[in-house]
Amino acid sequence: MPEAVQLSAVDIAGALLALGLLVALLVLLIDTLRTGIAPMPSTARVRARMLGLVPPDVTGTLFELGSGWGTLSRAIADRFPDTRVVACEVSWVPFLWSALRQAVSRRHNLSLQHADLFDAALANASVVFCYLGPAAMERLAEKLRREAAPGTLVISNTFGLRGWPHDQVEQIDDLYHMRVYLYRVPDAVAASAAAGRGAWAWLRRASRSTVG
Ligand SMILES: C[S@@+](CC[C@H](N)C(=O)[O-])C[C@H]1O[C@@H](n2cnc3c(N)ncnc32)[C@H](O)[C@@H]1O
């Protein structure tokens, strides 16, 4: 007769841990496919540069859209302790990790939200930090135009806002040579004039290529 398998508490704990890790990996993968970008954190140098672009006397609310594991949002909260920081992240695993970090070592001015960044209300934003993919940046550009006050700073790692003139762009001197972009949300009149100029230039190019 076969012997009954005896499982110790350590075996059971190990099996549960492995199962938990597997589920977490699966959820992470599904969320990454859904958002189109993995929760890869900005490097220390990029973080330092992004923070360096914020005026020291900034007021209003600082948003981090797609805050991943919470490293950048905690750095923002530390640098500007008297300013409200809102970090929003839709992917469960990095969000729960950042919530755990907040529970262990709370930043009083940091509010973490498990939410889609496209649902964030940006009317009171003074600065928007992001590190998103090209498709999300395109949608974000529309949202900023609609909601954010003119002059709101947008500080983006790697991906720019297509068609927006940047105030500054810097290549970081590290292994990845990432770029950090600084934009200011234009006022509605300037934005529509720029769009008009763009359309006019396009029409001129189109008519030249038809004639020639
Ligand atoms: C490349 S990571 C950047 C993390 C962090 N911002 C940093 O710079 O260290 C991009 C993050 O944006 C999140 N994200 C992408 N689309 C999102 C959306 N629609 N709403 C909320 N978070 C989103 C992803 O889940 C991911 O964690």
The ligand as a Gaussian input file, in Angstrom:
#p B3LYP/6-31G(d) Opt

LIG

0 1
 C        6.866000      52.877000     -17.502000
 S        5.893000      52.833000     -16.044000
 C        6.407000      54.293000     -15.222000
 C        6.303000      54.225000     -13.714000
 C        6.641000      55.526000     -13.003000
 N        5.840000      56.611000     -13.540000
 C        8.090000      55.887000     -13.120000
 O        8.409000      56.784000     -13.942000
 O        8.922000      55.326000     -12.407000
 C        4.282000      53.260000     -16.696000
 C        3.154000      52.999000     -15.710000
 O        1.972000      53.591000     -16.223000
 C        0.878000      52.747000     -15.906000
 N       -0.228000      53.071000     -16.794000
 C       -0.289000      52.926000     -18.146000
 N       -1.497000      53.289000     -18.609000
 C       -2.223000      53.671000     -17.532000
 C       -3.540000      54.164000     -17.369000
 N       -4.380000      54.317000     -18.393000
 N       -3.954000      54.502000     -16.117000
 C       -3.118000      54.367000     -15.051000
 N       -1.862000      53.888000     -15.139000
 C       -1.412000      53.547000     -16.375000
 C        1.447000      51.361000     -16.128000
 O        0.682000      50.394000     -15.468000
 C        2.852000      51.507000     -15.566000
 O        2.912000      51.168000     -14.212000

